[in-house]
Amino acid sequence: MRKNYRYNKSKDNNVKKARIIILFITIILLIIGGSSLITAKLSGNRQEVQALDDTKQSGDSNSNDKKDNNDSLNVESNSEVEDSSFIEKYLDQQMKGQKPDGADGKKVVYLTFDDGPSETVTPQILDILKSENVHATFFVVGKALDKDENTKNIVKRELSEGNSIGNHTYSHNYNYLYPNGKINLSNCMSDIEKTNESLKKVLGEDFSTRAIRFPGGHMTWKNKDSVGMDAMDKALHEKDYHQIDWNSLSQDAEGAPKNAEQLKQEVIKTTAGREKAIILMHDTYGKEETAKALPGIIEYLKQQGYEFKVIK
């Protein structure tokens, strides 16, 4: 009987020990498992935070890149554009024998073409400008623009390829604009506005130009009819228009007809000593020699260190 009691007591003790060991092992396993789970979660959270940071940094970098690119484009698009009011004042002061306010030592050239568009010469000039990677200002005659769809498309091309468009009246008719050699303010303003309307129809209602060039030039009529031109200037400025003359030319519309080399030599002669050279040329019908001369003219101006700009 006593033997059985001792046996049973020993058995109970063994069971208790086993239970304690199992409980201890279970607690250890729970602790290890819990620690692993916590570590994994923390690691995952760190990865998520890192991923978010990387995404933000990448987004900020892309945003900065885009901003830098846009700023670069804006600088590039604006760097070769000159305000028409600057050119008007510069030429006025220069013709009066004064030192222009804009004289800054930088050599700048403005290629300008009058009386177009033409279906023969203007496309040749556009091809050359594109191949030379320079731009020009085209002073458009309204009636030439309205001639047909081809001329309208040519003006669209002028603008789309980075050139500037100026207003050269609608009729280009001296008898209408300057009857008896006197400026007719009403007729001139009407012609200017008519060309603006045509330009908007072709280039869109948002298009506008502040650059005006008078047939024969402002300087010509200022000398012949100072009172009339003073009134004209006032009317133009009230609408924020600015007349653009020139201080250099190829003489492709003056004197006897000239070949390409002669036209180039005229440009070389009349740009000599010019810091800001506004060059008059023509892209109307019959000016094929002007187109032939243009590559040589551009090459010479580049060699002389001129920067090319357009007028708006």
C-alpha positions as CSV (number, residue, x, y, z in Angstrom):
1,M,0.0,0.0,0.0
2,R,2.8,2.4,1.0
3,K,4.7,1.4,-2.2
4,N,1.7,2.4,-4.4
5,Y,1.4,5.7,-2.6
6,R,5.1,6.5,-3.2
7,Y,4.6,5.5,-6.9
8,N,1.6,7.7,-7.3
9,K,3.2,10.7,-5.6
10,S,6.3,10.3,-7.8
11,K,4.1,10.1,-10.9
12,D,2.2,13.3,-9.9
13,N,5.5,15.1,-9.4
14,N,6.7,14.1,-12.9
15,V,3.4,15.3,-14.4
16,K,3.8,18.7,-12.7
17,K,7.4,19.0,-13.9
18,A,6.3,18.1,-17.4
19,R,3.5,20.7,-17.3
20,I,5.9,23.4,-16.0
21,I,8.4,22.6,-18.8
22,I,5.7,22.7,-21.5
23,L,4.4,25.9,-20.1
24,F,7.9,27.4,-20.0
25,I,8.6,26.3,-23.6
26,T,5.3,27.7,-24.7
27,I,6.0,31.1,-23.1
28,I,9.5,31.1,-24.8
29,L,8.0,30.3,-28.2
30,L,5.3,33.0,-27.7
31,I,8.0,35.6,-26.8
32,I,10.1,34.6,-29.8
33,G,7.2,34.6,-32.2
34,G,5.9,37.9,-30.9
35,S,9.4,39.5,-31.2
36,S,9.7,38.3,-34.8
37,L,6.2,39.7,-35.6
38,I,7.0,43.1,-34.1
39,T,10.4,43.2,-35.8
40,A,8.9,42.3,-39.2
41,K,6.2,44.9,-38.8
42,L,8.7,47.6,-37.8
43,S,10.8,46.7,-40.7
44,G,7.8,46.9,-43.1
45,N,6.9,50.3,-41.7
46,R,10.4,51.5,-42.2
47,Q,10.4,50.3,-45.8
48,E,7.0,52.0,-46.4
49,V,8.3,55.2,-45.0
50,Q,11.5,54.9,-47.0
51,A,9.5,54.2,-50.2
52,L,7.3,57.3,-49.5
53,D,10.4,59.4,-49.0
54,D,11.9,58.1,-52.2
55,T,8.7,58.8,-54.1
56,K,8.5,62.3,-52.7
57,Q,12.1,63.0,-53.5
58,S,11.6,61.6,-57.0
59,G,8.5,63.7,-57.4
60,D,10.3,66.8,-56.1
61,S,13.2,66.1,-58.4
62,N,10.9,65.6,-61.4
63,S,9.0,68.7,-60.5
64,N,12.2,70.7,-60.3
65,D,13.4,69.2,-63.6
66,K,10.2,70.2,-65.2
67,K,10.4,73.7,-63.7
68,D,14.0,74.0,-64.9
69,N,13.0,72.8,-68.3
70,N,10.1,75.2,-68.5
71,D,12.3,78.1,-67.3
72,S,14.9,77.1,-69.9
73,L,12.3,77.1,-72.6
74,N,10.9,80.5,-71.5
75,V,14.3,82.0,-71.4
76,E,15.1,80.6,-74.9
77,S,11.8,81.7,-76.3
78,N,12.1,85.2,-74.9
79,S,15.9,85.7,-75.4
80,E,15.6,86.6,-79.1
81,V,12.5,88.8,-78.9
82,E,12.8,92.6,-78.8
83,D,10.0,94.9,-77.8
84,S,8.9,97.1,-80.6
85,S,8.8,100.2,-78.4
86,F,12.5,99.7,-77.7
87,I,13.3,99.7,-81.5
88,E,11.1,102.7,-82.1
89,K,12.9,104.7,-79.5
90,Y,16.3,103.5,-80.4
91,L,15.9,104.5,-84.1
92,D,14.3,107.8,-83.2
93,Q,17.2,108.8,-80.9
94,Q,19.8,107.5,-83.4
95,M,18.2,109.5,-86.3
96,K,18.3,112.6,-84.1
97,G,22.1,112.1,-83.6
98,Q,21.6,111.1,-80.0
99,K,23.2,108.1,-78.3
100,P,20.3,105.7,-77.9
101,D,19.3,104.7,-74.4
102,G,19.5,101.0,-75.5
103,A,23.2,101.3,-76.6
104,D,24.8,98.6,-74.4
105,G,27.7,97.3,-76.4
106,K,25.9,94.2,-77.5
107,K,25.7,93.6,-81.3
108,V,22.2,92.6,-82.3
109,V,20.7,92.3,-85.8
110,Y,17.1,92.3,-86.8
111,L,16.4,90.9,-90.2
112,T,13.1,92.4,-91.6
113,F,11.2,91.7,-94.8
114,D,8.5,93.9,-96.3
115,D,5.6,93.5,-98.7
116,G,5.0,89.8,-98.4
117,P,3.9,87.2,-98.3
118,S,4.7,86.0,-101.8
119,E,4.3,82.5,-103.1
120,T,7.7,82.6,-104.8
121,V,10.2,84.3,-102.6
122,T,8.8,84.0,-99.1
123,P,9.1,80.2,-98.9
124,Q,12.7,80.4,-100.1
125,I,13.5,82.8,-97.4
126,L,11.8,80.7,-94.8
127,D,13.8,77.7,-95.9
128,I,17.0,79.6,-95.5
129,L,16.1,81.0,-92.1
130,K,15.3,77.5,-90.9
131,S,18.5,76.0,-92.2
132,E,20.5,78.8,-90.7
133,N,18.6,78.6,-87.4
134,V,17.8,82.3,-87.2
135,H,14.6,84.2,-87.3
136,A,13.2,87.3,-88.9
137,T,10.4,89.8,-88.7
138,F,8.0,89.9,-91.6
139,F,6.0,93.1,-92.2
140,V,2.9,91.7,-93.9
141,V,0.7,93.6,-96.5
142,G,-2.9,92.7,-95.8
143,K,-4.0,92.3,-99.4
144,A,-1.1,90.0,-100.1
145,L,-2.1,87.9,-97.1
146,D,-5.7,87.7,-98.3
147,K,-4.7,86.7,-101.8
148,D,-5.4,83.0,-101.4
149,E,-5.0,80.0,-99.1
150,N,-1.4,79.5,-100.1
151,T,-0.4,83.0,-98.9
152,K,-2.4,82.5,-95.7
153,N,-0.5,79.2,-95.1
154,I,2.8,80.9,-95.7
155,V,2.1,83.5,-93.0
156,K,1.0,80.6,-90.7
157,R,4.4,79.0,-91.4
158,E,6.3,82.2,-90.7
159,L,4.8,82.3,-87.2
160,S,5.0,78.6,-86.5
161,E,8.7,78.5,-87.3
162,G,9.5,81.2,-84.7
163,N,9.4,84.3,-86.8
164,S,7.6,87.5,-85.9
165,I,4.8,89.2,-87.9
166,G,4.5,93.0,-88.3
167,N,1.8,95.2,-89.9
168,H,2.7,96.9,-93.2
169,T,-0.8,98.3,-93.9
170,Y,-3.5,96.6,-96.0
171,S,-3.3,98.3,-99.4
172,H,0.3,99.6,-99.5
173,N,-1.2,102.3,-101.8
174,Y,0.6,105.6,-101.5
175,N,-2.2,107.5,-103.2
176,Y,-4.7,106.3,-100.6
177,L,-2.4,106.5,-97.6
178,Y,-0.6,109.7,-98.5
179,P,-2.8,111.7,-100.9
180,N,-0.9,114.7,-102.4
181,G,2.1,113.6,-100.4
182,K,0.3,114.2,-97.0
183,I,-0.5,111.6,-94.4
184,N,-4.2,110.7,-94.2
185,L,-4.6,109.7,-90.6
186,S,-8.0,108.1,-91.1
187,N,-6.9,106.1,-94.1
188,C,-3.7,104.9,-92.5
189,M,-5.4,103.8,-89.3
190,S,-8.1,102.1,-91.3
191,D,-5.5,100.2,-93.3
192,I,-3.6,99.1,-90.3
193,E,-6.7,97.8,-88.5
194,K,-7.9,96.0,-91.6
195,T,-4.6,94.1,-91.8
196,N,-4.9,93.3,-88.1
197,E,-8.3,91.8,-88.7
198,S,-7.0,89.7,-91.6
199,L,-4.1,88.5,-89.4
200,K,-6.5,87.5,-86.6
201,K,-8.7,85.5,-89.1
202,V,-5.6,83.6,-90.3
203,L,-3.6,83.3,-87.1
204,G,-6.4,83.3,-84.5
205,E,-8.2,85.9,-82.4
206,D,-5.5,85.9,-79.8
207,F,-2.9,87.0,-82.3
208,S,-1.7,90.7,-82.1
209,T,1.2,92.7,-83.3
210,R,2.4,96.1,-82.0
211,A,5.0,96.5,-84.8
212,I,3.9,98.8,-87.6
213,R,6.0,99.7,-90.7
214,F,4.8,102.5,-93.0
215,P,5.2,102.0,-96.8
216,G,8.2,104.3,-97.6
217,G,9.1,104.4,-93.9
218,H,8.2,106.7,-91.1
219,M,11.4,108.8,-91.6
220,T,10.3,109.7,-95.1
221,W,6.9,111.0,-94.1
222,K,8.2,112.6,-90.9
223,N,10.3,114.8,-93.1
224,K,7.6,115.5,-95.7
225,D,4.6,115.9,-93.3
226,S,5.8,116.4,-89.8
227,V,2.5,117.6,-88.5
228,G,0.6,114.6,-90.0
229,M,3.2,112.1,-88.7
230,D,3.1,113.6,-85.2
231,A,-0.7,113.1,-85.2
232,M,-0.2,109.6,-86.5
233,D,2.3,108.8,-83.8
234,K,-0.1,109.9,-81.2
235,A,-2.9,107.7,-82.7
236,L,-0.6,104.7,-82.8
237,H,0.7,105.1,-79.3
238,E,-2.9,105.3,-78.0
239,K,-3.3,101.8,-79.3
240,D,0.1,100.7,-78.1
241,Y,1.4,100.4,-81.7
242,H,5.0,101.3,-82.5
243,Q,6.4,102.2,-85.9
244,I,9.5,100.4,-87.0
245,D,11.9,101.9,-89.5
246,W,15.4,100.7,-90.4
247,N,19.1,101.8,-90.2
248,S,20.5,99.3,-92.7
249,L,19.3,97.8,-96.0
250,S,20.2,95.6,-98.9
251,Q,18.8,98.2,-101.4
252,D,16.8,95.4,-103.1
253,A,14.1,98.0,-103.8
254,E,16.2,101.1,-104.5
255,G,18.0,102.1,-107.7
256,A,18.9,99.7,-110.4
257,P,18.3,95.9,-109.9
258,K,21.2,94.3,-108.1
259,N,22.5,90.7,-108.0
260,A,22.9,88.7,-104.8
261,E,26.5,89.7,-104.3
262,Q,25.7,93.4,-104.7
263,L,22.9,93.1,-102.2
264,K,25.2,91.4,-99.7
265,Q,27.8,94.2,-100.1
266,E,25.1,96.8,-99.4
267,V,24.3,95.1,-96.2
268,I,27.9,94.9,-95.2
269,K,28.3,98.6,-96.0
270,T,25.2,99.8,-94.1
271,T,25.7,97.6,-91.0
272,A,29.3,98.9,-90.6
273,G,29.7,100.3,-87.1
274,R,26.1,99.4,-86.2
275,E,25.6,98.0,-82.7
276,K,21.9,97.4,-83.3
277,A,21.3,96.8,-87.0
278,I,17.7,96.8,-88.3
279,I,18.0,95.6,-91.9
280,L,15.4,96.3,-94.5
281,M,14.9,93.6,-97.2
282,H,11.9,92.4,-99.3
283,D,10.2,89.1,-99.8
284,T,7.7,90.1,-102.4
285,Y,7.5,88.9,-106.0
286,G,10.6,89.5,-108.1
287,K,13.0,89.5,-105.2
288,E,14.6,86.2,-105.9
289,E,18.1,87.8,-105.7
290,T,17.3,88.7,-102.1
291,A,16.7,85.1,-101.3
292,K,20.0,84.2,-103.0
293,A,21.9,86.8,-101.1
294,L,20.4,85.8,-97.7
295,P,22.7,82.9,-96.8
296,G,25.8,85.0,-97.4
297,I,24.3,87.9,-95.5
298,I,23.6,85.7,-92.5
299,E,27.0,84.1,-92.6
300,Y,28.7,87.6,-92.6
301,L,26.6,88.8,-89.7
302,K,27.4,85.7,-87.7
303,Q,31.1,86.2,-88.4
304,Q,30.8,89.7,-87.1
305,G,29.4,88.4,-83.8
306,Y,25.8,89.6,-84.2
307,E,23.0,88.1,-82.2
308,F,19.7,87.6,-84.2
309,K,16.4,88.9,-82.7
310,V,12.9,89.4,-83.9
311,I,10.6,92.4,-83.1
312,K,7.3,92.1,-81.4
